[in-house]
Amino acid sequence: MNVVLLLLIAVPFIGGLLVIFPGRFLRMLRWIFSLLTVLGTALLLTINFVGGTKPGFSLWHVMGSANLQQFSVSPITLVIGAAFVLLWLIVILYSFGYFPKGGEADTEYYSLTLFMLGSTLGLLFANDLIFLYLFWEIAAITTWRLVGFERTQKVISIATKTIIITFFGSALMLVGFAILITNFGSFNLGDMISSQMPVLAGVFILAGIFAKSAVIPLYIWLPDAHPAAPSPMSALLSGVIVKIGLIVYLKMFVQTFSVTPGWNIAILVMVIVSSLVAGGIALIEKDCKRILAYSTISQVAFIFGGLVVVTQIAGSVGGVLYLVAHCLAKGALFLGYGVVVKETGKRNIKEVGRLVARFPLLFVGVMIATLSIIGLPPFLGFFAKIDVIFGVLGLVDVVPQPTYRILLGFGFILSSVLTLLYMLRLFSSVFLTGEKPQEGLKEPIYLSVLVLLLSLSLIGGSVALKPLVAYLAGGG
């Protein structure tokens, strides 16, 4: 039994409970327990990395093969988990300086943030449908509470819309899971490997994934959720929570079941349309957090594109790399523009501008993350995006006709052009052009340094690209 893996999933939940009690009495203890929990989780993840291939573990057995593990690790899940934990560490540190010193941030924020970390890691390492759904729902509940953190009437209504749409998707996904359990007589994905995905189950599960990943038409909760949520939560929302659906897609449609070429073509067309529509909206939006929200909807298509390309190692690895790159870059962007909103009190990019002289550290951090999202070398986003595009163009087994492959590739390239346009528009409006900055603005060094550190991880990922790709391709 892999006790380290068990602790890796359990420690965030234990920490979330511990934060509740001392946090009621002493703010410093809340900070210490929150930070120690994330650092402990990072240590346990590192032990799994350096310990080589280890068995997973099971908590109980009801149906299916008794020798199959309910939780296990793989190179892909460890790399994704490392990106998630790094983002969580920066978010926790950022939260200490983000919330007003006089008005105490609710203890519930730190507790729920740790519960969300535990649910994300649990879902990432689970191979059992019951646990997949359990952690999926815990993530949904914590998202609902954190989106509605400010508890005003408007924010509560947005949080309610978020939980209704995502719960609708999860209910459909549960129906799909029930069909699989009935057909295969097992909860464990190991009993279903290399089987053909039942069409009806696939449709229901995909609906749940699309709702969580904010793919059009089930996207309407995300652009409203971001302006309502605190900026640290926004970083987790786009950096991690929308990736939960992608992780389930990876587990179900890539690593477990086989699907028909027609299914893959349909998915590619849907996500390309979603990417182009969201990119077009981001190009005319004025609220910086809504621009980043539509940007997330658009870029999720690239991750889907990479995961769909199951016959091309470049595409599948590219999808995982893009998931990691997007997690880190989008987290940095929400934290970076969160500093702008906090210091200026404005989200409209027409009302702020020329902040480069006032916030030089933040300027560099946001610039690095922006260039990675756009997909320029030498940042990690460039290599991930190129891998996905070439993977789609080489999809000979799925799309034999060269013309159709070129059209699909052109769709992703056009989406990349839109990303270039709206990300440069956002960055230049806030930092280089526009309104003269307010008098008296001073850079919050602590917050800006954290944004810069997170952005620098994108360069570090590029430097380590070759061993990273070898690690993913060798065991993922």
LOLUMDREN-507950 format. One record per residue (C-alpha): residue number from 1; z negated, x, y negated. Coordinates in nm, 3 decimals, padded with zeros to 5 digits, always signed. Last residue first. Example, Ala and Ser with C-alpha at 12.3 -4.5 7.8 and 13.67 -1.06 7.14 Angstrom:
% LOLUMDREN-507950
[2,[-00.714,+01.367,+00.106]],
[1,[-00.780,+01.230,+00.450]],
//
This chain:
% LOLUMDREN-507950
[476,[+01.918,+00.234,-00.846]],
[475,[+01.862,+00.539,-00.631]],
[474,[+02.117,+00.806,-00.711]],
[473,[+02.298,+00.624,-00.988]],
[472,[+01.982,+00.579,-01.193]],
[471,[+01.857,+00.937,-01.149]],
[470,[+02.202,+01.085,-01.206]],
[469,[+02.238,+00.875,-01.522]],
[468,[+01.901,+00.998,-01.647]],
[467,[+01.974,+01.359,-01.551]],
[466,[+02.293,+01.348,-01.764]],
[465,[+02.149,+01.146,-02.052]],
[464,[+01.842,+01.361,-02.125]],
[463,[+01.968,+01.462,-02.470]],
[462,[+02.087,+01.106,-02.530]],
[461,[+01.749,+00.961,-02.436]],
[460,[+01.579,+01.204,-02.675]],
[459,[+01.809,+01.087,-02.952]],
[458,[+01.708,+00.727,-02.884]],
[457,[+01.343,+00.837,-02.868]],
[456,[+01.386,+00.947,-03.231]],
[455,[+01.403,+00.581,-03.331]],
[454,[+01.055,+00.514,-03.191]],
[453,[+00.916,+00.814,-03.377]],
[452,[+01.082,+00.703,-03.704]],
[451,[+00.937,+00.352,-03.678]],
[450,[+00.592,+00.499,-03.613]],
[449,[+00.631,+00.734,-03.912]],
[448,[+00.722,+00.440,-04.135]],
[447,[+00.411,+00.245,-04.036]],
[446,[+00.172,+00.533,-04.115]],
[445,[+00.355,+00.636,-04.432]],
[444,[+00.336,+00.294,-04.597]],
[443,[+00.600,+00.371,-04.864]],
[442,[+00.501,+00.282,-05.216]],
[441,[+00.649,+00.004,-05.430]],
[440,[+00.505,+00.008,-05.782]],
[439,[+00.807,-00.129,-05.959]],
[438,[+01.035,-00.355,-05.758]],
[437,[+01.356,-00.211,-05.624]],
[436,[+01.679,-00.247,-05.824]],
[435,[+01.889,-00.515,-05.657]],
[434,[+02.181,-00.427,-05.432]],
[433,[+02.293,-00.094,-05.289]],
[432,[+02.164,+00.183,-05.061]],
[431,[+01.855,+00.074,-04.864]],
[430,[+01.853,-00.304,-04.822]],
[429,[+02.217,-00.393,-04.880]],
[428,[+02.343,-00.076,-04.709]],
[427,[+02.147,-00.143,-04.389]],
[426,[+02.235,-00.512,-04.363]],
[425,[+02.606,-00.464,-04.439]],
[424,[+02.618,-00.163,-04.206]],
[423,[+02.470,-00.375,-03.926]],
[422,[+02.703,-00.665,-04.001]],
[421,[+03.023,-00.460,-03.997]],
[420,[+02.951,-00.223,-03.707]],
[419,[+02.831,-00.510,-03.487]],
[418,[+03.150,-00.701,-03.570]],
[417,[+03.353,-00.398,-03.458]],
[416,[+03.153,-00.379,-03.136]],
[415,[+03.224,-00.747,-03.068]],
[414,[+03.593,-00.670,-03.111]],
[413,[+03.557,-00.389,-02.855]],
[412,[+03.384,-00.624,-02.610]],
[411,[+03.661,-00.880,-02.647]],
[410,[+03.925,-00.607,-02.618]],
[409,[+03.777,-00.508,-02.282]],
[408,[+03.811,-00.864,-02.160]],
[407,[+04.168,-00.882,-02.289]],
[406,[+04.250,-00.545,-02.129]],
[405,[+04.112,-00.665,-01.798]],
[404,[+04.321,-00.982,-01.826]],
[403,[+04.639,-00.781,-01.893]],
[402,[+04.568,-00.539,-01.606]],
[401,[+04.572,-00.825,-01.350]],
[400,[+04.348,-00.739,-01.054]],
[399,[+04.030,-00.879,-01.216]],
[398,[+03.742,-00.851,-00.966]],
[397,[+03.862,-00.560,-00.753]],
[396,[+04.025,-00.384,-01.051]],
[395,[+03.722,-00.387,-01.282]],
[394,[+03.818,-00.057,-01.442]],
[393,[+03.851,-00.200,-01.793]],
[392,[+03.508,-00.362,-01.754]],
[391,[+03.346,-00.034,-01.647]],
[390,[+03.519,+00.147,-01.932]],
[389,[+03.364,-00.098,-02.179]],
[388,[+03.019,-00.080,-02.015]],
[387,[+03.011,+00.301,-02.002]],
[386,[+03.125,+00.326,-02.365]],
[385,[+02.842,+00.096,-02.474]],
[384,[+02.576,+00.295,-02.288]],
[383,[+02.703,+00.628,-02.418]],
[382,[+02.703,+00.504,-02.778]],
[381,[+02.366,+00.329,-02.756]],
[380,[+02.195,+00.654,-02.657]],
[379,[+02.274,+00.822,-02.989]],
[378,[+02.508,+01.119,-03.023]],
[377,[+02.738,+00.940,-03.094]],
[376,[+02.793,+00.599,-03.257]],
[375,[+02.721,+00.271,-03.083]],
[374,[+02.647,+00.026,-03.364]],
[373,[+02.301,-00.025,-03.213]],
[372,[+02.251,+00.354,-03.205]],
[371,[+02.369,+00.391,-03.565]],
[370,[+02.123,+00.123,-03.676]],
[369,[+01.833,+00.283,-03.488]],
[368,[+01.902,+00.620,-03.651]],
[367,[+01.939,+00.461,-03.997]],
[366,[+01.618,+00.261,-03.957]],
[365,[+01.419,+00.578,-03.886]],
[364,[+01.582,+00.776,-04.166]],
[363,[+01.531,+00.502,-04.426]],
[362,[+01.172,+00.448,-04.312]],
[361,[+01.098,+00.811,-04.385]],
[360,[+01.267,+00.788,-04.728]],
[359,[+01.097,+00.461,-04.840]],
[358,[+01.101,+00.458,-05.223]],
[357,[+01.421,+00.657,-05.274]],
[356,[+01.605,+00.476,-04.993]],
[355,[+01.493,+00.134,-05.117]],
[354,[+01.811,+00.062,-05.310]],
[353,[+01.795,-00.309,-05.236]],
[352,[+01.605,-00.633,-05.213]],
[351,[+01.696,-00.986,-05.327]],
[350,[+02.044,-01.011,-05.172]],
[349,[+01.903,-00.900,-04.836]],
[348,[+01.688,-01.212,-04.827]],
[347,[+01.368,-01.131,-04.635]],
[346,[+01.131,-01.085,-04.929]],
[345,[+00.758,-01.008,-04.964]],
[344,[+00.844,-00.659,-05.087]],
[343,[+00.594,-00.452,-04.885]],
[342,[+00.566,-00.673,-04.576]],
[341,[+00.936,-00.764,-04.569]],
[340,[+01.040,-00.399,-04.595]],
[339,[+00.786,-00.291,-04.332]],
[338,[+00.917,-00.564,-04.101]],
[337,[+01.264,-00.421,-04.163]],
[336,[+01.146,-00.111,-03.984]],
[335,[+00.949,-00.288,-03.710]],
[334,[+01.244,-00.516,-03.638]],
[333,[+01.481,-00.219,-03.645]],
[332,[+01.265,+00.002,-03.423]],
[331,[+01.235,-00.270,-03.160]],
[330,[+01.611,-00.323,-03.180]],
[329,[+01.667,+00.046,-03.115]],
[328,[+01.419,+00.082,-02.828]],
[327,[+01.512,-00.230,-02.633]],
[326,[+01.882,-00.192,-02.715]],
[325,[+01.890,+00.159,-02.572]],
[324,[+01.705,+00.053,-02.255]],
[323,[+01.927,-00.251,-02.196]],
[322,[+02.230,-00.039,-02.284]],
[321,[+02.131,+00.216,-02.022]],
[320,[+02.090,-00.059,-01.762]],
[319,[+02.433,-00.204,-01.843]],
[318,[+02.589,+00.143,-01.846]],
[317,[+02.450,+00.207,-01.498]],
[316,[+02.628,-00.108,-01.380]],
[315,[+02.945,-00.030,-01.574]],
[314,[+02.979,+00.333,-01.478]],
[313,[+02.899,+00.254,-01.114]],
[312,[+03.191,+00.012,-01.102]],
[311,[+03.190,-00.256,-00.833]],
[310,[+02.892,-00.443,-00.978]],
[309,[+03.051,-00.489,-01.321]],
[308,[+02.840,-00.796,-01.397]],
[307,[+02.542,-00.582,-01.497]],
[306,[+02.746,-00.393,-01.756]],
[305,[+02.887,-00.708,-01.909]],
[304,[+02.547,-00.873,-01.914]],
[303,[+02.414,-00.577,-02.111]],
[302,[+02.709,-00.593,-02.347]],
[301,[+02.663,-00.967,-02.391]],
[300,[+02.298,-00.913,-02.491]],
[299,[+02.449,-00.747,-02.795]],
[298,[+02.556,-01.070,-02.963]],
[297,[+02.231,-01.258,-02.911]],
[296,[+02.040,-00.954,-03.036]],
[295,[+02.258,-00.931,-03.347]],
[294,[+02.194,-01.300,-03.408]],
[293,[+01.822,-01.217,-03.419]],
[292,[+01.879,-00.906,-03.634]],
[291,[+02.066,-01.115,-03.890]],
[290,[+01.788,-01.376,-03.869]],
[289,[+01.531,-01.108,-03.950]],
[288,[+01.732,-00.982,-04.249]],
[287,[+01.789,-01.331,-04.393]],
[286,[+02.135,-01.331,-04.557]],
[285,[+02.362,-01.451,-04.272]],
[284,[+02.739,-01.410,-04.318]],
[283,[+02.812,-01.127,-04.069]],
[282,[+02.531,-01.237,-03.839]],
[281,[+02.718,-01.565,-03.785]],
[280,[+03.033,-01.378,-03.676]],
[279,[+02.835,-01.159,-03.440]],
[278,[+02.675,-01.467,-03.282]],
[277,[+03.019,-01.623,-03.223]],
[276,[+03.167,-01.298,-03.088]],
[275,[+02.877,-01.225,-02.852]],
[274,[+02.860,-01.579,-02.716]],
[273,[+03.235,-01.578,-02.651]],
[272,[+03.200,-01.241,-02.473]],
[271,[+02.902,-01.376,-02.276]],
[270,[+03.094,-01.678,-02.153]],
[269,[+03.411,-01.484,-02.064]],
[268,[+03.216,-01.221,-01.870]],
[267,[+03.019,-01.484,-01.680]],
[266,[+03.337,-01.674,-01.585]],
[265,[+03.502,-01.352,-01.465]],
[264,[+03.199,-01.270,-01.252]],
[263,[+03.198,-01.614,-01.091]],
[262,[+03.572,-01.599,-01.022]],
[261,[+03.523,-01.266,-00.844]],
[260,[+03.288,-01.446,-00.601]],
[259,[+02.918,-01.365,-00.583]],
[258,[+02.706,-01.138,-00.367]],
[257,[+02.330,-01.176,-00.365]],
[256,[+02.046,-00.924,-00.383]],
[255,[+02.090,-00.628,-00.621]],
[254,[+02.348,-00.766,-00.861]],
[253,[+02.311,-01.144,-00.885]],
[252,[+01.940,-01.194,-00.817]],
[251,[+01.762,-00.876,-00.926]],
[250,[+01.996,-00.790,-01.213]],
[249,[+02.005,-01.151,-01.331]],
[248,[+01.624,-01.159,-01.317]],
[247,[+01.615,-00.843,-01.529]],
[246,[+01.865,-00.993,-01.773]],
[245,[+01.646,-01.300,-01.815]],
[244,[+01.349,-01.078,-01.891]],
[243,[+01.558,-00.887,-02.146]],
[242,[+01.514,-01.165,-02.404]],
[241,[+01.141,-01.088,-02.389]],
[240,[+01.171,-00.709,-02.427]],
[239,[+01.322,-00.566,-02.745]],
[238,[+01.419,-00.897,-02.901]],
[237,[+01.078,-01.062,-02.865]],
[236,[+00.879,-00.739,-02.853]],
[235,[+01.009,-00.626,-03.193]],
[234,[+00.969,-00.980,-03.327]],
[233,[+00.605,-00.971,-03.213]],
[232,[+00.545,-00.660,-03.424]],
[231,[+00.722,-00.836,-03.716]],
[230,[+00.494,-01.140,-03.708]],
[229,[+00.677,-01.448,-03.575]],
[228,[+00.827,-01.724,-03.788]],
[227,[+01.131,-01.528,-03.908]],
[226,[+01.204,-01.427,-03.546]],
[225,[+01.154,-01.767,-03.383]],
[224,[+01.418,-01.941,-03.594]],
[223,[+01.706,-01.715,-03.486]],
[222,[+01.573,-01.722,-03.124]],
[221,[+01.538,-02.096,-03.057]],
[220,[+01.905,-02.187,-03.103]],
[219,[+02.039,-01.962,-02.826]],
[218,[+02.098,-02.204,-02.538]],
[217,[+02.468,-02.258,-02.631]],
[216,[+02.514,-01.957,-02.651]],
[215,[+02.307,-01.691,-02.474]],
[214,[+01.946,-01.672,-02.589]],
[213,[+01.828,-01.444,-02.305]],
[212,[+01.561,-01.693,-02.198]],
[211,[+01.796,-01.991,-02.206]],
[210,[+02.079,-01.793,-02.044]],
[209,[+01.852,-01.686,-01.758]],
[208,[+01.734,-02.040,-01.696]],
[207,[+02.092,-02.168,-01.693]],
[206,[+02.189,-01.883,-01.458]],
[205,[+01.925,-01.996,-01.209]],
[204,[+02.059,-02.352,-01.207]],
[203,[+02.421,-02.241,-01.170]],
[202,[+02.339,-01.990,-00.896]],
[201,[+02.144,-02.248,-00.697]],
[200,[+02.443,-02.484,-00.710]],
[199,[+02.687,-02.210,-00.609]],
[198,[+02.485,-02.078,-00.316]],
[197,[+02.475,-01.698,-00.362]],
[196,[+02.648,-01.529,-00.070]],
[195,[+02.410,-01.313,+00.130]],
[194,[+02.400,-00.934,+00.091]],
[193,[+02.018,-00.935,+00.059]],
[192,[+01.850,-01.273,+00.119]],
[191,[+01.552,-01.175,+00.335]],
[190,[+01.467,-00.894,+00.094]],
[189,[+01.453,-01.147,-00.188]],
[188,[+01.124,-01.273,-00.046]],
[187,[+01.031,-01.640,-00.075]],
[186,[+01.172,-01.725,+00.267]],
[185,[+01.328,-02.006,+00.468]],
[184,[+01.678,-01.902,+00.361]],
[183,[+01.834,-02.233,+00.255]],
[182,[+01.513,-02.408,+00.147]],
[181,[+01.383,-02.105,-00.041]],
[180,[+01.721,-02.062,-00.211]],
[179,[+01.735,-02.429,-00.315]],
[178,[+01.378,-02.407,-00.449]],
[177,[+01.472,-02.101,-00.654]],
[176,[+01.760,-02.293,-00.813]],
[175,[+01.525,-02.582,-00.896]],
[174,[+01.286,-02.327,-01.050]],
[173,[+01.572,-02.196,-01.265]],
[172,[+01.630,-02.545,-01.400]],
[171,[+01.261,-02.570,-01.492]],
[170,[+01.278,-02.222,-01.648]],
[169,[+01.565,-02.329,-01.872]],
[168,[+01.387,-02.642,-01.992]],
[167,[+01.075,-02.432,-02.044]],
[166,[+01.277,-02.190,-02.260]],
[165,[+01.408,-02.474,-02.474]],
[164,[+01.073,-02.654,-02.506]],
[163,[+00.871,-02.333,-02.559]],
[162,[+01.089,-02.216,-02.848]],
[161,[+01.106,-02.560,-03.009]],
[160,[+00.727,-02.573,-03.004]],
[159,[+00.706,-02.228,-03.162]],
[158,[+00.937,-02.348,-03.439]],
[157,[+00.724,-02.661,-03.493]],
[156,[+00.409,-02.446,-03.504]],
[155,[+00.567,-02.218,-03.764]],
[154,[+00.650,-02.511,-03.990]],
[153,[+00.302,-02.662,-03.959]],
[152,[+00.130,-02.331,-04.021]],
[151,[-00.032,-02.166,-03.718]],
[150,[+00.039,-01.803,-03.820]],
[149,[+00.073,-01.696,-03.456]],
[148,[+00.332,-01.957,-03.360]],
[147,[+00.570,-01.693,-03.221]],
[146,[+00.265,-01.536,-03.054]],
[145,[+00.153,-01.855,-02.882]],
[144,[+00.499,-01.947,-02.754]],
[143,[+00.573,-01.593,-02.639]],
[142,[+00.244,-01.582,-02.449]],
[141,[+00.336,-01.906,-02.273]],
[140,[+00.688,-01.789,-02.186]],
[139,[+00.568,-01.451,-02.054]],
[138,[+00.317,-01.630,-01.830]],
[137,[+00.601,-01.856,-01.713]],
[136,[+00.827,-01.567,-01.607]],
[135,[+00.529,-01.396,-01.442]],
[134,[+00.477,-01.698,-01.215]],
[133,[+00.850,-01.750,-01.155]],
[132,[+00.905,-01.395,-01.035]],
[131,[+00.580,-01.415,-00.838]],
[130,[+00.700,-01.719,-00.645]],
[129,[+01.050,-01.576,-00.598]],
[128,[+00.922,-01.250,-00.446]],
[127,[+01.074,-00.910,-00.517]],
[126,[+00.846,-00.832,-00.813]],
[125,[+00.863,-00.499,-01.001]],
[124,[+01.012,-00.619,-01.331]],
[123,[+00.838,-00.957,-01.317]],
[122,[+00.499,-00.792,-01.292]],
[121,[+00.589,-00.545,-01.566]],
[120,[+00.684,-00.826,-01.802]],
[119,[+00.380,-01.035,-01.710]],
[118,[+00.146,-00.742,-01.770]],
[117,[+00.300,-00.662,-02.109]],
[116,[+00.277,-01.028,-02.212]],
[115,[-00.090,-01.033,-02.114]],
[114,[-00.135,-00.725,-02.335]],
[113,[+00.025,-00.900,-02.634]],
[112,[-00.181,-01.210,-02.557]],
[111,[-00.506,-01.015,-02.590]],
[110,[-00.398,-00.836,-02.903]],
[109,[-00.292,-01.155,-03.079]],
[108,[-00.587,-01.359,-02.949]],
[107,[-00.823,-01.130,-03.137]],
[106,[-00.689,-01.294,-03.452]],
[105,[-00.589,-01.047,-03.719]],
[104,[-00.881,-01.012,-03.955]],
[103,[-00.810,-01.087,-04.321]],
[102,[-00.944,-00.790,-04.514]],
[101,[-00.750,-00.516,-04.341]],
[100,[-00.427,-00.713,-04.351]],
[99,[-00.217,-00.688,-04.033]],
[98,[+00.045,-00.414,-04.018]],
[97,[-00.165,-00.098,-03.979]],
[96,[-00.324,-00.177,-03.642]],
[95,[-00.010,-00.370,-03.541]],
[94,[+00.200,-00.053,-03.564]],
[93,[-00.019,+00.121,-03.304]],
[92,[+00.019,-00.177,-03.070]],
[91,[+00.393,-00.194,-03.138]],
[90,[+00.441,+00.180,-03.076]],
[89,[+00.264,+00.157,-02.740]],
[88,[+00.453,-00.158,-02.646]],
[87,[+00.788,+00.008,-02.720]],
[86,[+00.697,+00.302,-02.497]],
[85,[+00.581,+00.061,-02.224]],
[84,[+00.910,-00.129,-02.231]],
[83,[+01.125,+00.186,-02.224]],
[82,[+00.924,+00.325,-01.930]],
[81,[+00.955,-00.006,-01.745]],
[80,[+01.334,+00.004,-01.779]],
[79,[+01.340,+00.355,-01.632]],
[78,[+01.096,+00.258,-01.355]],
[77,[+01.286,-00.059,-01.269]],
[76,[+01.615,+00.130,-01.236]],
[75,[+01.470,+00.419,-01.035]],
[74,[+01.314,+00.172,-00.788]],
[73,[+00.966,+00.030,-00.743]],
[72,[+00.831,-00.240,-00.514]],
[71,[+00.644,-00.571,-00.518]],
[70,[+00.652,-00.848,-00.256]],
[69,[+00.707,-00.598,+00.024]],
[68,[+00.890,-00.702,+00.341]],
[67,[+00.715,-00.657,+00.677]],
[66,[+00.618,-01.023,+00.721]],
[65,[+00.976,-01.147,+00.716]],
[64,[+01.005,-01.499,+00.577]],
[63,[+00.740,-01.750,+00.475]],
[62,[+00.369,-01.738,+00.394]],
[61,[+00.264,-01.375,+00.346]],
[60,[+00.005,-01.253,+00.098]],
[59,[-00.063,-00.980,-00.159]],
[58,[+00.220,-00.744,-00.071]],
[57,[+00.268,-00.381,-00.170]],
[56,[+00.536,-00.131,-00.258]],
[55,[+00.617,+00.182,-00.064]],
[54,[+00.653,+00.510,-00.250]],
[53,[+00.958,+00.715,-00.344]],
[52,[+00.857,+01.016,-00.549]],
[51,[+00.513,+01.055,-00.707]],
[50,[+00.645,+01.178,-01.040]],
[49,[+00.771,+00.842,-01.163]],
[48,[+00.495,+00.630,-01.008]],
[47,[+00.237,+00.859,-01.168]],
[46,[+00.417,+00.818,-01.501]],
[45,[+00.390,+00.439,-01.473]],
[44,[+00.015,+00.471,-01.411]],
[43,[-00.021,+00.693,-01.718]],
[42,[+00.178,+00.449,-01.935]],
[41,[-00.043,+00.162,-01.819]],
[40,[-00.352,+00.363,-01.909]],
[39,[-00.205,+00.433,-02.253]],
[38,[-00.136,+00.062,-02.299]],
[37,[-00.490,-00.032,-02.197]],
[36,[-00.647,+00.246,-02.401]],
[35,[-00.469,+00.121,-02.713]],
[34,[-00.583,-00.238,-02.669]],
[33,[-00.939,-00.137,-02.579]],
[32,[-00.966,+00.092,-02.884]],
[31,[-00.817,-00.158,-03.128]],
[30,[-01.044,-00.440,-03.014]],
[29,[-01.340,-00.204,-03.024]],
[28,[-01.260,-00.121,-03.386]],
[27,[-01.254,-00.487,-03.487]],
[26,[-01.610,-00.550,-03.373]],
[25,[-01.765,-00.883,-03.281]],
[24,[-01.501,-01.118,-03.148]],
[23,[-01.289,-00.825,-03.041]],
[22,[-01.567,-00.720,-02.804]],
[21,[-01.500,-01.031,-02.590]],
[20,[-01.126,-01.090,-02.604]],
[19,[-01.013,-00.729,-02.562]],
[18,[-01.158,-00.712,-02.212]],
[17,[-00.940,-01.001,-02.093]],
[16,[-00.621,-00.842,-02.223]],
[15,[-00.726,-00.509,-02.072]],
[14,[-00.763,-00.668,-01.730]],
[13,[-00.419,-00.830,-01.768]],
[12,[-00.265,-00.501,-01.883]],
[11,[-00.436,-00.317,-01.590]],
[10,[-00.306,-00.549,-01.317]],
[9,[+00.064,-00.457,-01.313]],
[8,[+00.017,-00.080,-01.315]],
[7,[-00.292,-00.122,-01.096]],
[6,[-00.081,-00.273,-00.818]],
[5,[+00.179,+00.001,-00.862]],
[4,[-00.091,+00.269,-00.833]],
[3,[-00.234,+00.099,-00.525]],
[2,[+00.098,+00.136,-00.341]],
[1,[+00.000,+00.000,+00.000]],
//
